[in-house]
Amino acid sequence: MEKKLSFGKSLIIIGFLLLSIFVGVIIWEQDPQIPIVLATVFATVFAMVNGIKWEALEKSIIENIVNIVPSIVFLLAMGIMLGTWLHSGVVPTIIYYGSKIISPKLLIPTTFLLASATSLTTGDSWGTAGTIGIALLGIGISFGIPAPIMAGAIVSGSYFGDKLSPISDTTVLAAGVSEVDVFEHVKYMLWTTVPSMLIATVVYFFLGLKHAGNVDLAQISELHMLLEETFTISPILLLVPVSVIVMIAKKVNPVPALMGGALLAAVFAMIFQGASLAEVVEVMHYGVELDTGYELIDELIAGGGLDYVMWTISLVLVAMTLAGVLDASGVTEAIVGRILRLVRNTGDLILATVVSSIFLNIATADQYLAIIFPAKMFKETYKEKNLDLRVLSRTLEDAGTLTSPLFAWNTCGAFISGALGVSPLAYLPYAILNWLNPIIAIIYGYTGFSIKYTNEEVVAEGSEE
């Protein structure tokens, strides 16, 4: 049997990790990569001193990195696509028409609802944030709305569909590991998701009213004029994002879908903007950097390319290296196991599931592990308490799926912050659906509201807990 660290020793590693991130990221305002590397070195040395072999740690690190290779490929495709979308005039066209059509007062709630509809259709939060999300962010910035607020609305909408769409990978995964029919799982999630969505929509509406006064109409008119001078604006360019959304909705793998959108945008760059093939290739690698002399448009139409996503990829790699060490040394198992020992009633069990999923999103940097691991640890306890396993599957998504983009070193948080250029710490207060939903799940657990049991007798008992 492989040696594992005790709960007390696991706490030492987690304590060092939190201290490293707090000092490095919060106090010194550094990027999280090096604090995570230092925590990984500490955890590795500590584990080896306590009898865990390097070979076991190395094997776990490799397994964790192999598991996120598809995410890295997705990031590379997204970087290439964004570069071509900017250079071809796709993003400028969306900003141009969007800022003419959408009322500044309604932009924030509209952003949330459009992102929700797109992610529900495609089942893909990353694809939603990396396509329509980027364009909506640009419109918001042109209106003078703070980027963190726009990013929060985009994240909330993107993960609404990631959670509820029956074709989403996390929806299928949570239902599968909980032994629940996927459509029953989706219907049961409405109890927590719909109230969260309604509250978020109301808050976004009032935020829109508050920030509508920041709109400088003269600046918007000047932006339209500069976009027309710098790019050929055409509704035909909108075929590019539409084609990507349709491909993803038809369950084409996101990577080919993004690359298809990149290639179509590359062709349009040559047709509409007069770009050479060499320029398009350069943009795919290094991204777009304008020098129009107008700061707003130079900031709006910037980024993309392979170089643009390398920071995010480095963060994902160091985070998964740490996750491999934590897995092999038994840290995650020890922490979650101790949480399970504190469970006394249904409310405690749901709280433990939520806390464990959030902890795993932080410690393992992986959304899937934040769903799979608590399911394995808690499933039998749910059965012992005669709880319908839909309660488990729903709670896994309430916490595991929705909190994943709220942490900078989680693969989801790294992707979203890389795509939108806004840190998770900045957009977290405005990602209302993502942090409100777990709170509602906990409230339901302790009040007994919408908590299903396997027989009527237990319903009566459960309501008295």
Helices and strands as residue ranges (DSSP letters): H 7-21, I 22-27, H 33-49, H 54-67, H 69-88, H 90-101, G 104-106, H 107-122, H 125-128, I 129-133, H 134-142, H 147-164, H 169-177, H 182-211, G 212-214, H 217-230, G 235-238, H 239-249, H 254-272, H 277-286, E 288-289, H 295-300, E 302-303, H 306-329, H 331-341, H 346-363, H 367-384, H 389-396, I 397-401, G 404-406, H 411-420, H 424-427, G 428-430, H 432-447, H 456-462
